[in-house]
Amino acid sequence: MGEAHVVCENGKDHTGSDGDRSSKNSLWYEEELGKGLKWTYSVSRVLHRGTSAYQDIALLETGPFGKVLLLDGKMQSAEADEYVYHEALVHPALLSHPDPQNVFIMGGGEGSTAREVLKHKSVKKLVMCDIDEEVVSFCRAHLAANRETFQNKKMDVIISDARMQLEATSCKFDIIIGDLADPIEGGPCNQLYTKSFYQTVVKSKLRDGGIFVTQAGPAGILSHMDVFSSVHDTLKQVFRYVIPYATYIPSYSDVWGWVMASNTQFGCQSAAEVDSNIKLRLSDHSLKFLDGTTYTGMCTLNKRQRQMLHV
């Protein structure tokens, strides 16, 4: 996305500076969700733009979702509901581990995944490794919700390729989190979703009892075969215990999926166990989205998903 691409109410294309936009509600951002499928949402202004060696970066002020972060024109997170994605990515794995102290995040340059990890009182060391320094700097400067996270002394921010960093480190981790873009053929993250990577790198860098969790793309009735099922199936070839789960995210316009994996037996805890662990183990007891009932609901996939994932 070289420039934010918006479509006016009259249907004409419009790209330009903030000064060109006289009507707050007359501009719309258009995003392609899939082949033959697009959606638009209202844009009041483009707050910031930037370009890195890897992607275009933009921060928009939108009508339905508040501030929206775009990378290469694709929605990454929205102020209105980013906590749904990040709480779902982080807390099921950390709550399933008896004592998560060392955590590694692949990607996560926005800082929101780290923010959720640092709510766990047991965490002593957090490494966030993102390849794009411009994204990290951009988010550090413009996403006020995560400013305290980037200042936390428990966290090391490393600008590097996550695979190279994991291969090079002598450390092992209780939790490894994949907060990466979907595995698109030829894309920069594709190598971080392969059986080889999970087998030779991720598995070897987990401590005994360690858990790996990754975002796994759209998981709706019509979309779960694109990424969700393949990530699940790949992890099943490497780890003994694999748990897929999903929930709806409004700003993504779809159900979204995640997959947890470990060689130590674990499972979706009861609602009461999750609520108890949240109260005991998190510094912020009042998560916006996740509680025990929500957690067990995410682990209950619909019939079509269960058939295709063989769970």
C-alpha distance (Angstrom), angle and dihedral (degrees) to the residues before:
residue distance angle dihedral
M1 . . .
G2 3.79 . .
E3 3.80 92.0 .
A4 3.77 130.2 8.5
H5 3.79 103.4 -90.0
V6 3.76 114.1 -142.3
V7 3.76 133.6 172.9
C8 3.79 119.5 -142.4
E9 3.79 123.1 -133.1
N10 3.78 89.4 -105.1
G11 3.81 89.9 57.4
K12 3.80 97.3 -110.3
D13 3.79 119.0 130.8
H14 3.77 115.5 -109.1
T15 3.77 128.7 -172.9
G16 3.75 124.6 161.7
S17 3.76 148.1 99.4
D18 3.78 126.0 -45.4
G19 3.79 88.5 -100.8
D20 3.80 90.5 66.5
R21 3.79 92.3 61.7
S22 3.78 110.3 86.9
S23 3.78 99.2 159.9
K24 3.79 117.7 61.3
N25 3.80 95.2 -151.7
S26 3.81 101.3 33.5
L27 3.81 97.3 85.4
W28 3.79 127.5 79.8
Y29 3.78 132.6 -172.6
E30 3.78 114.7 -136.5
E31 3.80 120.5 -151.8
E32 3.77 128.8 -179.8
L33 3.81 109.5 -132.3
G34 3.79 96.3 -180.0
K35 3.78 143.9 -34.2
G36 3.77 107.4 -37.0
L37 3.80 92.8 -2.0
K38 3.79 127.8 103.4
W39 3.75 135.1 155.7
T40 3.76 135.1 -167.3
Y41 3.77 135.5 -151.4
S42 3.77 131.4 -171.4
V43 3.80 119.8 -94.5
S44 3.79 122.7 -160.2
R45 3.80 94.8 -176.3
V46 3.79 146.4 -20.7
L47 3.79 104.5 -111.7
H48 3.80 99.9 -172.2
R49 3.77 141.0 -7.6
G50 3.76 133.1 -166.6
T51 3.78 143.2 160.2
S52 3.78 128.7 -141.1
A53 3.78 132.7 -174.6
Y54 3.79 88.0 -94.1
Q55 3.80 109.2 34.6
D56 3.78 150.0 -8.5
I57 3.79 116.7 -94.9
A58 3.79 129.1 -156.0
L59 3.78 138.5 168.5
L60 3.80 115.4 -156.1
E61 3.78 132.4 -172.7
T62 3.80 104.5 -136.5
G63 3.78 135.8 -176.2
P64 3.81 102.8 -126.1
F65 3.82 101.9 29.6
G66 3.81 107.6 28.8
K67 3.80 114.0 -138.4
V68 3.81 111.6 10.4
L69 3.82 126.7 -164.9
L70 3.80 115.0 -146.1
L71 3.79 127.7 -170.3
D72 3.79 114.8 -168.8
G73 3.77 87.8 -13.7
K74 3.80 94.6 -57.1
M75 3.79 123.6 119.9
Q76 3.83 110.1 -109.2
S77 3.77 101.1 169.8
A78 3.77 140.5 -18.6
E79 3.77 128.8 -146.1
A80 3.81 91.8 -129.1
D81 3.81 97.8 59.3
E82 3.82 112.0 3.6
Y83 3.80 88.4 114.9
V84 3.82 89.3 67.2
Y85 3.81 92.4 60.4
H86 3.80 95.6 40.8
E87 3.81 97.5 44.4
A88 3.81 89.0 48.3
L89 3.80 92.1 48.6
V90 3.80 97.1 47.7
H91 3.77 114.8 28.5
P92 3.82 104.0 52.2
A93 3.81 90.8 59.4
L94 3.80 96.8 42.0
L95 3.80 92.4 45.1
S96 3.81 89.5 50.0
H97 3.81 91.8 55.5
P98 3.82 116.6 79.3
D99 3.81 95.7 -137.0
P100 3.83 116.9 0.8
Q101 3.79 108.0 -168.0
N102 3.82 106.5 151.2
V103 3.79 120.6 44.8
F104 3.82 132.5 179.9
I105 3.81 122.1 -162.3
M106 3.80 119.3 -160.7
G107 3.78 105.5 -152.7
G108 3.78 114.7 -18.5
G109 3.82 94.9 139.0
E110 3.79 90.9 157.9
G111 3.81 89.6 70.0
S112 3.80 97.2 -132.6
T113 3.81 95.1 108.6
A114 3.80 89.6 51.9
R115 3.80 89.8 48.2
E116 3.80 90.8 58.4
V117 3.83 93.7 44.4
L118 3.80 91.3 53.4
K119 3.80 91.2 57.6
H120 3.83 86.9 74.9
K121 3.79 109.1 92.1
S122 3.82 92.3 -152.5
V123 3.82 94.2 62.2
K124 3.79 111.3 106.7
K125 3.80 101.2 166.5
L126 3.80 131.7 25.9
V127 3.80 125.1 -176.9
M128 3.80 118.2 -166.8
C129 3.81 112.5 -169.3
D130 3.79 118.0 -171.7
I131 3.79 125.1 165.2
D132 3.80 96.1 -146.9
E133 3.79 114.1 74.2
E134 3.79 91.9 -177.9
V135 3.82 92.1 58.5
V136 3.80 91.8 49.1
S137 3.81 92.3 47.5
F138 3.80 91.7 44.5
C139 3.81 93.0 51.4
R140 3.80 93.2 42.9
A141 3.80 89.1 54.8
H142 3.79 101.1 40.2
L143 3.82 109.3 28.2
A144 3.78 103.4 77.1
A145 3.83 93.5 -176.4
N146 3.82 90.9 69.6
R147 3.80 102.8 40.4
E148 3.80 93.6 103.2
T149 3.80 89.5 49.1
F150 3.80 92.8 58.8
Q151 3.82 89.2 50.4
N152 3.81 94.4 51.8
K153 3.81 111.3 119.2
K154 3.80 92.3 -145.0
M155 3.82 91.0 66.8
D156 3.78 129.4 80.7
V157 3.80 115.9 -165.9
I158 3.80 112.2 -153.4
I159 3.79 122.7 -172.8
S160 3.77 103.6 -149.2
D161 3.78 146.1 97.6
A162 3.82 105.3 -67.7
R163 3.78 94.0 -139.0
M164 3.79 92.8 51.2
Q165 3.79 91.4 46.8
L166 3.80 93.9 50.3
E167 3.79 91.8 46.2
A168 3.79 91.7 50.0
T169 3.79 99.7 45.7
S170 3.79 122.5 90.1
C171 3.80 90.3 -155.4
K172 3.77 125.7 103.2
F173 3.78 124.8 -152.2
D174 3.77 139.1 -144.2
I175 3.80 91.1 -145.6
I176 3.81 131.0 22.8
I177 3.80 115.8 -170.3
G178 3.80 126.3 -162.2
D179 3.81 108.3 -152.5
L180 3.78 95.7 165.5
A181 3.77 140.2 133.0
D182 3.80 116.2 -88.8
P183 3.83 116.4 -80.1
I184 3.79 101.7 -97.8
E185 3.80 117.2 176.6
G186 3.79 107.4 -97.2
G187 3.81 91.5 9.6
P188 3.82 123.7 131.1
C189 3.83 93.9 -111.3
N190 3.78 99.2 46.3
Q191 3.83 93.5 96.4
L192 3.82 89.9 56.3
Y193 3.81 92.9 65.9
T194 3.81 100.1 51.8
K195 3.80 129.7 113.7
S196 3.79 89.2 -121.6
F197 3.81 92.5 55.3
Y198 3.79 93.6 46.8
Q199 3.80 91.9 46.1
T200 3.78 102.9 42.8
V201 3.80 102.4 28.7
V202 3.80 115.5 19.4
K203 3.80 96.8 38.7
S204 3.80 92.7 46.9
K205 3.82 92.4 51.0
L206 3.81 95.8 53.3
R207 3.77 119.1 95.9
D208 3.80 119.1 -130.7
G209 3.78 105.9 -67.6
G210 3.81 91.0 17.8
I211 3.80 122.1 152.2
F212 3.79 129.6 -146.1
V213 3.80 119.2 -157.2
T214 3.79 128.9 -179.3
Q215 3.74 138.1 178.0
A216 3.79 106.7 -110.7
G217 3.78 106.3 -165.9
P218 3.80 131.9 -119.1
A219 3.79 113.5 -2.7
G220 3.79 104.4 179.3
I221 3.79 127.6 128.3
L222 3.81 91.3 -91.8
S223 3.80 99.5 31.5
H224 3.82 109.6 39.3
M225 3.81 93.9 93.8
D226 3.81 92.6 61.4
V227 3.82 99.1 71.5
F228 3.80 112.1 -27.4
S229 3.80 98.0 70.0
S230 3.82 94.6 42.2
V231 3.83 93.3 50.7
H232 3.81 89.6 48.6
D233 3.80 93.0 47.9
T234 3.80 92.8 47.0
L235 3.79 92.8 51.2
K236 3.82 90.6 48.7
Q237 3.80 88.0 61.4
V238 3.82 90.5 57.5
F239 3.82 108.7 31.4
R240 3.79 130.7 49.0
Y241 3.79 96.3 -140.0
V242 3.81 121.7 42.0
I243 3.81 127.7 171.5
P244 3.82 123.1 -170.4
Y245 3.79 120.1 -164.6
A246 3.79 137.4 169.2
T247 3.79 147.1 -174.8
Y248 3.80 138.5 179.4
I249 3.82 120.1 -92.0
P250 3.84 113.6 -166.7
S251 3.81 97.1 -154.4
Y252 3.83 90.3 52.8
S253 3.80 90.3 49.3
D254 3.81 90.6 -136.6
V255 3.76 147.2 63.4
W256 3.82 109.4 -81.2
G257 3.79 128.1 -147.0
W258 3.80 138.3 -146.8
V259 3.80 131.9 -179.3
M260 3.82 128.9 -151.2
A261 3.81 121.6 -162.7
S262 3.80 137.6 -178.6
N263 3.79 141.8 155.2
T264 3.81 88.7 -132.4
Q265 3.78 116.2 77.4
F266 3.78 115.2 -102.6
G267 3.76 136.1 144.8
C268 3.77 145.6 -180.0
Q269 3.79 105.2 -57.6
S270 3.77 123.4 -136.6
A271 3.79 118.0 -89.4
A272 3.80 90.5 -109.5
E273 3.83 92.2 52.1
V274 3.80 92.1 50.2
D275 3.81 92.8 48.5
S276 3.80 90.4 48.7
N277 3.82 92.8 49.1
I278 3.79 92.3 48.1
K279 3.79 90.0 53.5
L280 3.81 94.0 46.5
R281 3.78 102.3 37.4
L282 3.80 109.1 32.1
S283 3.78 124.0 77.0
D284 3.81 87.6 -149.2
H285 3.79 105.8 51.7
S286 3.80 94.8 -177.7
L287 3.80 106.5 72.0
K288 3.79 111.4 -176.1
F289 3.80 96.4 -132.1
L290 3.77 115.1 7.4
D291 3.78 126.7 75.6
G292 3.78 132.9 138.2
T293 3.79 96.7 -80.8
T294 3.81 92.3 46.6
Y295 3.80 91.3 48.0
T296 3.80 95.0 52.3
G297 3.80 89.1 45.3
M298 3.81 91.8 55.1
C299 3.81 89.6 53.6
T300 3.82 91.0 55.0
L301 3.79 104.0 84.8
N302 3.77 122.4 -166.3
K303 3.80 122.4 -102.7
R304 3.80 95.6 -97.9
Q305 3.81 92.8 50.3
R306 3.79 92.4 47.9
Q307 3.78 91.9 50.2
M308 3.79 94.0 50.8
L309 3.81 95.1 43.0
H310 3.83 93.1 41.6
V311 3.80 93.4 -129.2
